Amino acid sequence: MSLSTFSSAPYTSAPAMLVRRRVATYFVGGIDQISGLVATLTEHGKLIHELSVDVREGVRESSMVSTVLIRPDALDPLLDALRDLPSVVSAELA
């Protein structure tokens, strides 16, 4: 059997493995900002496994902690996208 009988299709790598990461986001503007934050998470992270939001009356900053399934190379772009939102004070790994 010669090598020419094997398929010469180009090698395709398997899709990048998704990892679970916790992201803490601190934001201003209260409850009205949550939909934009969640939209950004799903746009970059694809799957949200946990989501906890703490919005308190009289407190300037609110917090959101989420666990997302994401490709490792998409984590920095997700954090950057969250930080680019006008209401976000900070976004980091928790």
C-alpha positions as CSV (number, residue, x, y, z in Angstrom):
1,M,0.0,0.0,0.0
2,S,1.5,3.3,-1.0
3,L,1.1,6.6,0.9
4,S,-0.9,8.0,-2.1
5,T,-3.8,5.8,-1.2
6,F,-4.4,7.7,2.1
7,S,-6.5,10.8,2.1
8,S,-4.7,14.0,1.3
9,A,-7.3,16.2,3.0
10,P,-5.7,19.0,4.9
11,Y,-5.3,18.5,8.7
12,T,-7.9,20.3,10.6
13,S,-7.4,20.9,14.3
14,A,-10.1,20.2,16.8
15,P,-12.0,23.2,18.1
16,A,-10.5,24.9,21.1
17,M,-11.5,23.4,24.4
18,L,-13.9,25.6,26.4
19,V,-12.9,26.4,30.0
20,R,-15.0,27.6,32.9
21,R,-14.0,31.0,34.2
22,R,-15.5,33.3,36.9
23,V,-15.7,36.9,35.9
24,A,-16.4,39.7,38.4
25,T,-17.8,42.9,37.0
26,Y,-18.4,46.1,38.9
27,F,-20.7,48.7,37.4
28,V,-22.7,51.8,38.0
29,G,-26.2,52.6,36.8
30,G,-28.1,50.0,38.7
31,I,-30.5,47.4,37.4
32,D,-30.9,49.0,34.0
33,Q,-27.3,48.0,33.0
34,I,-27.7,44.3,33.6
35,S,-29.1,43.4,30.2
36,G,-26.1,45.0,28.4
37,L,-23.7,43.2,30.7
38,V,-25.4,39.8,30.1
39,A,-25.5,40.5,26.3
40,T,-21.8,41.1,26.3
41,L,-21.1,37.9,28.3
42,T,-23.2,35.8,25.9
43,E,-21.7,37.4,22.9
44,H,-18.1,36.5,23.9
45,G,-18.6,33.6,26.4
46,K,-21.4,31.7,24.7
47,L,-22.6,29.9,27.8
48,I,-23.3,31.4,31.2
49,H,-23.4,28.8,33.9
50,E,-23.9,31.0,37.0
51,L,-24.9,34.6,37.3
52,S,-25.2,36.6,40.5
53,V,-26.0,40.3,40.6
54,D,-25.8,42.5,43.7
55,V,-27.6,45.8,43.2
56,R,-28.3,47.8,46.4
57,E,-30.1,51.1,46.9
58,G,-27.8,53.8,48.0
59,V,-24.6,52.1,47.0
60,R,-22.8,53.7,44.0
61,E,-21.3,50.5,42.5
62,S,-23.1,47.2,41.8
63,S,-21.5,43.9,41.2
64,M,-22.1,40.9,39.0
65,V,-20.2,37.6,39.2
66,S,-20.7,35.1,36.4
67,T,-19.2,31.8,35.4
68,V,-18.9,31.4,31.7
69,L,-17.7,28.7,29.3
70,I,-15.2,30.3,27.0
71,R,-12.3,29.5,24.8
72,P,-9.0,30.5,26.5
73,D,-8.1,32.9,23.7
74,A,-11.5,34.6,24.0
75,L,-11.1,35.6,27.7
76,D,-9.1,38.8,27.2
77,P,-11.4,40.1,24.5
78,L,-14.4,39.4,26.8
79,L,-12.9,41.3,29.6
80,D,-12.0,44.2,27.2
81,A,-15.5,44.2,25.9
82,L,-16.9,44.5,29.4
83,R,-14.5,47.2,30.3
84,D,-15.5,49.2,27.2
85,L,-19.1,49.4,28.4
86,P,-19.8,52.9,29.7
87,S,-21.3,51.6,33.0
88,V,-18.4,49.3,33.9
89,V,-15.9,50.4,36.5
90,S,-13.9,47.2,36.3
91,A,-14.0,43.6,35.0
92,E,-11.6,40.9,36.1
93,L,-11.2,37.2,36.8
94,A,-12.7,36.2,40.1
